[in-house]
Amino acid sequence: MIKAIAFYLPQFHVIPENDIYGKNFTEWCNVQRAVPLYGGHAQPHIPHSILGYYDLTDEKILTKQHHIAWDNNVTAFCYYYYNMAGRTLLDTPLHIINKSRLIRNEFCLCWAHECWYDNTQPQRIKPFIAQEYSPENARKIIRDLAQYFDNPRHLRIDGKPLLLVFAPERNPRMPEYSQIWREEAWAMGHTELCLAGVECHVGQHPANLGFDVMVEFAPNLNPMNMLSIEGEEPRRFDYVATVQDMLLKETPDYTRLRCAFPGWDNTPRRGRHGLSFERTSMDCRGAASPFYCNTSLTFTPWFIPVQ
C-alpha cells in the first residue's frame, strides 16, 4: 500500500522578514495579484470559501485544513522547515500542529536550507537572509528538531524518524552535518535517523551525503516537453509528456522515493520569469499511480482548494 505524503509550504502567515515584499506580506498577496499571462492561462486561483484566505497561525484553520486532507486520503504531510544559521523562520504553524491533539495526520519535516532571495527578481545576487554552514549550526538544527521527533505522529521508516533535506548537494558540509545529526540524535535517545535527500537539481547516491534514501522532486523539466518557443515567457511545459518522461526514468541503484504532481504554476510568485504546465490531467495522474508502487511512500505537492 502506498502512503501519499504532501509537501506543505507554511508561508501563508505574516513574519517580519517577508516585509521586504511589502508590509504584512504573505503568499496570498501573490495569489491575489496573479493575472493570466497567455491565452488559456488559468489565473488567478481563488481559494474555496471553506477555508478562504486563511492564516496558518489560526489553530482552527490548521485543524480544519488537516481534517479536509484526512477525509480525502492525504494522511501525512512533509512540512518545509526553515532554519537559517540556527534561526528558525515560519515555524509558528509547525508548533501548533506538533502540539495539537485534534490533528491526526502523520508528518515529517524537510529542511529548506538555501539562502532567501527576492523572488521577484530574475537573478539571485544578494540574499536578504543568508545561510551559514558550521558544526555548531548543525547541532542547533537537530536539537530543535528533537521536539518533532518526539511526537508519536512523526513519520518513521523502520522505527527511525524521517528527515528530508532539500537540494542537499548545495550544502558544502552535508556529509559532516549527517554525521553530527546522527551522533546528536543518538545522544538524545532517538537511536537512529532516516535521512533523505530531495533531488531538486541533481540525483546522486545517498551514501555520498551520509544519507539513507533520496526523494524524487517533481516536476522534472525536459526541454523536449516545452510548449513555449525559445525566449517566450513564461515557459510552458506539457504535463502529460512530463509525467510520461518521469515514469520512464531508470531505476537507480539506491532507494528513491517517488514524487507525483497534479499540476504546477509558479507565475503568481515569479511572474513572467516563472513556469507553468498545460494539459494537466487527473486522468493522466491516476493512470500513472500504479507505476509508483515500487516504493511504500510517495510525495506530492499540497495544493490550495479552489472554487
C-alpha positions as CSV (number, residue, x, y, z in Angstrom):
1,M,0.0,0.0,0.0
2,I,1.3,3.5,-0.9
3,K,1.3,6.3,1.7
4,A,1.0,9.7,0.0
5,I,2.9,12.5,1.7
6,A,2.1,16.0,0.6
7,F,4.8,18.7,0.6
8,Y,3.4,21.6,2.6
9,L,4.6,25.3,2.3
10,P,3.9,27.2,5.6
11,Q,4.2,30.6,4.0
12,F,0.6,31.7,4.5
13,H,1.1,33.9,7.5
14,V,2.9,37.1,8.3
15,I,6.5,37.3,9.5
16,P,8.6,40.5,9.7
17,E,11.3,39.0,7.5
18,N,8.9,38.9,4.5
19,D,8.2,42.6,4.7
20,I,10.9,43.0,2.0
21,Y,7.9,42.4,-0.3
22,G,5.7,44.8,1.4
23,K,4.1,45.3,4.9
24,N,2.3,42.1,6.1
25,F,3.2,40.2,3.0
26,T,2.2,36.5,2.7
27,E,1.9,34.2,-0.3
28,W,-1.7,35.3,-0.5
29,C,-0.5,38.6,-1.8
30,N,1.0,36.8,-4.8
31,V,-2.2,34.7,-5.3
32,Q,-4.4,37.7,-5.3
33,R,-2.5,39.7,-7.8
34,A,-1.9,36.9,-10.3
35,V,-3.1,37.5,-13.8
36,P,-3.3,35.4,-17.0
37,L,0.0,35.7,-18.9
38,Y,-1.1,33.8,-22.1
39,G,-4.3,32.6,-23.7
40,G,-6.0,29.9,-21.6
41,H,-3.8,30.6,-18.6
42,A,-5.8,29.6,-15.5
43,Q,-5.1,32.5,-13.2
44,P,-5.9,33.8,-10.7
45,H,-6.9,31.0,-8.4
46,I,-9.5,31.9,-5.8
47,P,-9.4,29.8,-2.6
48,H,-12.6,27.9,-1.8
49,S,-14.8,29.5,0.7
50,I,-14.5,26.6,3.1
51,L,-11.0,27.9,4.1
52,G,-10.8,31.3,2.3
53,Y,-7.6,33.4,2.5
54,Y,-6.6,31.6,5.7
55,D,-3.9,32.5,8.3
56,L,-1.8,29.5,9.3
57,T,-1.3,30.8,12.8
58,D,-5.0,30.2,13.4
59,E,-5.3,26.8,15.1
60,K,-8.9,26.3,14.0
61,I,-7.9,26.8,10.3
62,L,-5.0,24.3,10.7
63,T,-7.3,21.8,12.3
64,K,-10.0,22.2,9.6
65,Q,-7.3,22.0,6.8
66,H,-5.9,18.8,8.2
67,H,-9.3,17.3,8.6
68,I,-10.1,18.0,5.0
69,A,-6.9,16.4,3.9
70,W,-7.5,13.3,6.1
71,D,-11.0,12.9,4.7
72,N,-9.5,12.9,1.2
73,N,-6.9,10.3,2.0
74,V,-4.0,12.7,2.5
75,T,-3.0,11.3,5.9
76,A,0.6,12.6,6.0
77,F,2.4,15.9,5.3
78,C,6.0,16.9,4.9
79,Y,6.4,20.5,6.2
80,Y,9.1,22.7,5.0
81,Y,11.4,23.6,7.9
82,Y,13.4,26.8,7.7
83,N,16.5,27.1,10.0
84,M,18.9,29.7,8.9
85,A,22.2,29.5,10.9
86,G,20.3,28.4,14.0
87,R,17.4,30.9,13.5
88,T,14.0,29.3,12.8
89,L,11.5,31.0,10.5
90,L,7.9,30.3,9.6
91,D,7.6,27.7,12.3
92,T,4.6,29.0,14.3
93,P,2.2,26.7,12.3
94,L,4.6,23.8,13.0
95,H,4.5,24.3,16.7
96,I,0.7,24.5,16.7
97,I,0.5,21.3,14.6
98,N,3.0,19.5,16.7
99,K,1.1,20.2,20.0
100,S,-2.4,19.7,18.6
101,R,-4.5,16.8,19.9
102,L,-7.1,17.3,17.2
103,I,-4.9,16.7,14.2
104,R,-4.3,13.0,13.2
105,N,-2.2,13.4,10.2
106,E,1.4,12.0,10.4
107,F,4.2,14.3,9.4
108,C,7.9,14.7,8.7
109,L,10.0,17.8,8.0
110,C,12.1,18.9,5.1
111,W,15.0,21.3,5.9
112,A,14.9,24.0,3.2
113,H,18.3,25.4,3.8
114,E,19.1,27.7,0.9
115,C,19.5,31.5,1.3
116,W,16.5,33.7,0.9
117,Y,16.5,35.9,-2.2
118,D,14.0,38.3,-3.6
119,N,11.8,36.1,-5.7
120,T,10.5,39.0,-7.8
121,Q,13.9,39.4,-9.4
122,P,15.1,37.3,-12.3
123,Q,18.6,36.8,-10.9
124,R,19.8,35.9,-7.4
125,I,22.5,38.3,-6.5
126,K,22.5,39.0,-2.8
127,P,20.3,37.2,-0.2
128,F,18.3,39.1,2.3
129,I,18.6,36.1,4.7
130,A,21.8,34.2,4.4
131,Q,22.6,30.6,5.5
132,E,25.8,29.7,7.3
133,Y,27.1,26.1,7.5
134,S,29.0,25.1,10.5
135,P,29.2,22.2,13.0
136,E,27.6,24.3,15.7
137,N,24.7,25.2,13.4
138,A,24.2,21.6,12.5
139,R,23.8,20.8,16.3
140,K,21.3,23.7,16.7
141,I,19.2,22.3,13.9
142,I,19.0,18.7,15.2
143,R,18.4,19.8,18.8
144,D,15.5,22.0,17.6
145,L,14.1,19.1,15.5
146,A,14.0,16.8,18.6
147,Q,10.7,18.3,19.7
148,Y,9.1,17.0,16.5
149,F,10.8,13.6,16.5
150,D,9.3,13.0,20.0
151,N,5.7,13.3,18.5
152,P,4.1,9.8,18.0
153,R,2.7,11.2,14.7
154,H,6.1,11.8,13.3
155,L,6.8,9.5,10.3
156,R,9.3,6.8,10.8
157,I,11.0,4.3,8.5
158,D,12.0,1.1,10.3
159,G,11.4,3.0,13.5
160,K,13.7,5.8,12.5
161,P,12.4,9.4,12.4
162,L,12.4,10.5,8.7
163,L,14.1,13.8,8.0
164,L,14.4,15.3,4.5
165,V,16.9,17.9,3.2
166,F,16.0,19.9,0.1
167,A,18.8,20.0,-2.5
168,P,21.4,18.6,-0.1
169,E,24.2,18.9,-2.6
170,R,24.0,22.7,-2.1
171,N,25.2,22.3,1.5
172,P,29.0,22.1,1.1
173,R,29.3,20.4,4.5
174,M,26.4,17.9,4.1
175,P,28.3,14.7,5.0
176,E,29.6,16.4,8.1
177,Y,26.0,17.5,9.0
178,S,24.8,14.0,8.5
179,Q,27.3,12.6,10.9
180,I,26.7,15.3,13.6
181,W,22.9,14.8,13.3
182,R,23.2,11.0,13.8
183,E,25.5,11.4,16.8
184,E,23.3,14.1,18.4
185,A,20.1,12.0,17.7
186,W,21.7,9.0,19.4
187,A,22.7,11.1,22.4
188,M,19.1,12.5,22.7
189,G,17.7,9.0,22.8
190,H,16.4,8.7,19.2
191,T,19.0,6.0,18.4
192,E,19.0,6.4,14.6
193,L,17.6,8.7,11.8
194,C,16.4,8.0,8.3
195,L,17.9,10.9,6.3
196,A,16.5,11.6,2.8
197,G,17.8,14.0,0.2
198,V,15.4,15.7,-2.2
199,E,16.6,15.5,-5.7
200,C,15.6,19.0,-6.8
201,H,18.5,19.8,-9.1
202,V,20.7,16.6,-9.3
203,G,20.4,13.0,-8.3
204,Q,23.2,11.0,-6.6
205,H,23.7,8.1,-4.4
206,P,22.6,8.9,-0.8
207,A,25.8,7.4,0.6
208,N,27.7,10.3,-0.9
209,L,25.9,12.6,1.5
210,G,25.7,10.3,4.5
211,F,22.0,9.7,3.7
212,D,19.8,6.6,3.6
213,V,17.5,7.3,0.7
214,M,16.7,10.0,-1.9
215,V,13.3,11.6,-2.8
216,E,12.4,12.4,-6.4
217,F,11.2,16.0,-6.8
218,A,8.5,16.9,-9.4
219,P,8.3,18.3,-11.9
220,N,11.3,17.1,-13.9
221,L,11.9,19.7,-16.7
222,N,12.8,18.4,-20.2
223,P,13.2,21.0,-22.9
224,M,11.6,18.5,-25.3
225,N,8.4,18.9,-23.4
226,M,8.3,22.7,-23.7
227,L,5.3,24.2,-25.4
228,S,6.5,27.8,-25.5
229,I,9.0,28.9,-28.1
230,E,12.6,29.9,-27.2
231,G,12.6,33.3,-25.4
232,E,8.9,33.3,-24.7
233,E,7.9,34.0,-21.1
234,P,6.6,32.4,-19.0
235,R,8.0,29.0,-20.0
236,R,5.2,26.5,-20.6
237,F,5.5,22.7,-20.4
238,D,3.3,19.8,-21.4
239,Y,2.0,18.0,-18.3
240,V,1.2,14.6,-19.9
241,A,4.6,14.3,-21.7
242,T,6.4,15.3,-18.5
243,V,4.6,12.6,-16.5
244,Q,5.4,10.0,-19.2
245,D,9.1,11.1,-19.0
246,M,9.2,10.7,-15.3
247,L,7.7,7.2,-15.5
248,L,10.4,6.2,-17.9
249,K,13.3,7.2,-15.7
250,E,15.8,4.5,-15.0
251,T,15.6,2.9,-11.6
252,P,18.8,3.9,-9.7
253,D,21.0,1.5,-7.6
254,Y,19.7,3.1,-4.4
255,T,16.3,3.7,-2.9
256,R,14.4,6.6,-4.4
257,L,11.0,7.6,-3.1
258,R,8.8,8.7,-6.0
259,C,7.1,12.1,-6.4
260,A,3.9,12.9,-8.3
261,F,2.5,16.3,-9.1
262,P,-1.1,17.2,-10.1
263,G,-0.1,20.5,-11.7
264,W,2.5,23.3,-11.4
265,D,2.4,27.1,-11.9
266,N,4.7,29.4,-10.0
267,T,3.9,32.5,-12.1
268,P,2.0,34.1,-9.2
269,R,5.3,34.3,-7.4
270,R,7.7,34.8,-10.2
271,G,5.6,36.5,-12.9
272,R,6.9,36.1,-16.4
273,H,10.1,34.5,-15.0
274,G,8.1,31.6,-13.8
275,L,6.8,28.4,-15.5
276,S,3.6,26.6,-15.8
277,F,2.2,23.3,-17.1
278,E,-0.6,22.9,-19.6
279,R,-2.8,19.8,-20.3
280,T,-2.9,19.0,-16.6
281,S,-5.0,15.9,-16.2
282,M,-6.1,13.9,-13.1
283,D,-6.9,11.0,-15.5
284,C,-3.2,11.0,-16.5
285,R,-2.1,11.3,-12.9
286,G,-4.5,8.4,-11.9
287,A,-3.2,6.2,-14.7
288,A,0.4,6.8,-13.6
289,S,-0.4,5.8,-9.9
290,P,0.3,2.0,-10.3
291,F,3.8,2.8,-11.6
292,Y,4.7,4.4,-8.2
293,C,4.1,1.1,-6.4
294,N,7.8,0.2,-6.2
295,T,8.1,2.3,-3.1
296,S,5.8,2.5,0.0
297,L,5.9,6.3,0.2
298,T,5.1,8.8,-2.5
299,F,5.5,12.5,-2.2
300,T,3.2,15.1,-3.9
301,P,2.7,18.9,-3.5
302,W,-0.2,20.1,-1.4
303,F,-2.5,22.4,-3.3
304,I,-5.0,25.0,-2.0
305,P,-8.6,24.0,-2.6
306,V,-10.1,26.4,-5.1
307,Q,-13.6,27.5,-6.2
